[in-house]
Amino acid sequence: MIRRISQAVRAMLSGGAAAAAFSVLAGSATAQETAIPGIWVSPDGCEYWVADDGWEGYMSPHLTRDGKPVCRQLDTCAVMEGDQLFATDSARVGAEGRRRLQQFFRQDGSASYVVVGHTDSRASDAYNMRLSHARAAAVAEIGRSVGARITDVRGYGERQPRATNQTAAGMQQNRRVEIICAR
């Protein structure tokens, strides 16, 4: 039951999950390129067998022997307060934040992670989307540096507030990076 990856799925995978899903050996996309199949964990926790030879990609659900999809339990296992990790208008993680994140990723033991960034509503939507994604990418890179399997990196900007953006305390709660664990 192998299916060709549609352009829409290929575009979705190129947003960060492709790096975890596809390991390609060779520098250019040629017909001689060798692909190493792997498992990609979708944002809903289900596993897929994937391969991409540079010309065509294939994805098939990972099923048990009785035909049921293999899915992992997902939960938000960490919420890192953005003000503790990042300076204003920055996606650079400070030394103390880096140390705490490295410790978290080393000790948690989940199979994979999705890292999601959020902002308050003070800037434009486009700016907040870029900043939240850049902050999530910075946290994901720290995870990768200690061997954590990051399957997706997302930025939601101000679109999923945890509290009101009408108060300073509420805006502070909205500036966060969430780490979703697949166990």
N, C-alpha and C positions, 0 to 999 in steps of 0.2 A: 504494500500500500504506500509506495513512494510517490509523492506528488511534487511537481515542479513548483518552485517558489514563484509566486506572482510578483509583478513589479511593486505592488503595494507592500507586500511582506518584505521584499528585499529592501525597500526604502525604510521600513520600520526597523529591520535588523541593522541597517547601517547607522542607526542612531546611538550605537554604543553596545548593543547586545551582540552585534556581529563580531566584535573583537573577542568576546568570550565564546561565541558559537563556532567561529571558523578559524582554523589555523592553516594558513596556506604556506607551502614551502616553495618559494621562488620569488624573484623580484618583479616580474612582469606577468601580465595576464596573457599567457600563450597556451596553445593547445597541449603542450608538453607539461604544463604545470601540474603538480601533484597536490591533492587536497587530503587533509587528515580529517576524517569524520569526527564529530563530537556531539555532545549533548548540550542543547540550549534549554534553559528553564524560562518559560514565558512569564510575563508579569502576573499571571494568575496561578503560577506554581507548577504548571504541567510541563513535562519533559518532552523534547523533540530530538530525534536523530537528525543531524544536519551535515551537509557537505556542500562545498562550493568549489568548482574547478576553475573559477575565473570567468567562465563563459555562461555556465548554467548552475543554478543552485537547487538543491533538493532538500526537502524537509518532510519527515514522516513522524507521526506521533509515536512515542515510546509506550508500548503496550505490555501489559502482563500476559502470561500464557493464555489466560482466559479472555483476552481482548479488551481489558479495562485500561484506560489511560493511567500512566504513572504520574501522580501529582503530589507535590509536597505541601505541607502545611506552611502558610505564610503568616507572619505576624510582624508588627512593628516592634523590633527588638531594641531600638535605641532612638532617642530623639536628642540631637545635639543642638543646644541653643546657639543660634548663629552669632549672637553678641559675644559668646565665649570663644568662638573659633575665628571670627573674621572682624577686621576693622571695617568701618563704614565704607561703602562702595568698593569693597575689595573681595576677591575670591582667594586670597592667599591665607592659608592656615598658619597660625602662629605656632611657636615651638611647643608650648604647653598643650595646645589643642592637638597637635600632631602626635605627641607622646600618648595622650589619652586615647586617640583613635587607633594608634598602633596596638596599644594594649587591648582595646576592645576587640579588634579583628583577630588578634592572636588567641584570645581566650574564649571567644564566643562559640566557635566550632560548628557554625551552620554550614550547610552544603553550598549555598550561594547567597548573594545579597543584591538588592535593588536599592540604589541611593537616590533620594528625592530631595530637591531643594525647594524652599519657599521663601517669600519676602513679605514685607508689609506693603502698604499701598501708596507710599509716598512718591514714587517715581512713575513714569509711564509704564503701561503694560509691556511694551516691547523691551524696555530696559530691564524691568523686573524679571521677565522671562529669561533674558540672557544672563543676568546676574545669578538667578537661582540655579540655572543649569551649570554655570561656571563653578559655583560653590559646591554643587553636588559632584561635579567632575573632580574637583580638588580632593574631596573626601574619598571618592572612589579610587583615585590614584594612590592615596595613602593605604587603602585596603589592599590594592594590588601589590604594593611594594612589600607587604608582609605575607603575600601568598593567598590572600582572600580571593574567591571567585566572584567577581562583580558581573552580573548578567545584564544589568540595565542601569542607566543613569538618566534621570529625568529632572526637569525644572518646571515647576508650576507657577512661578512668580507669586502674584497675590491672589490667585484663583481659588485656593483652598485654605482660607484663614481658619485658624484654631480659635481665635478670639476677635473681638471687635478691633477695627483699625481707627476707632474714634478716640482712643486713649493711648498714652505712652506705654502703659503696661500691656495692653492688648497688642500693640504693634510689636513689642518685644517678643511676645509669645509666637507671633507669626513669622518672625525671622528665625528659621530653623532648618536643619537638615535631618530628615528621617531616614533611618536604615531599616529596610524590610528584609527579614531573614527567611530563607527557605530551609526548613528543618527536615 
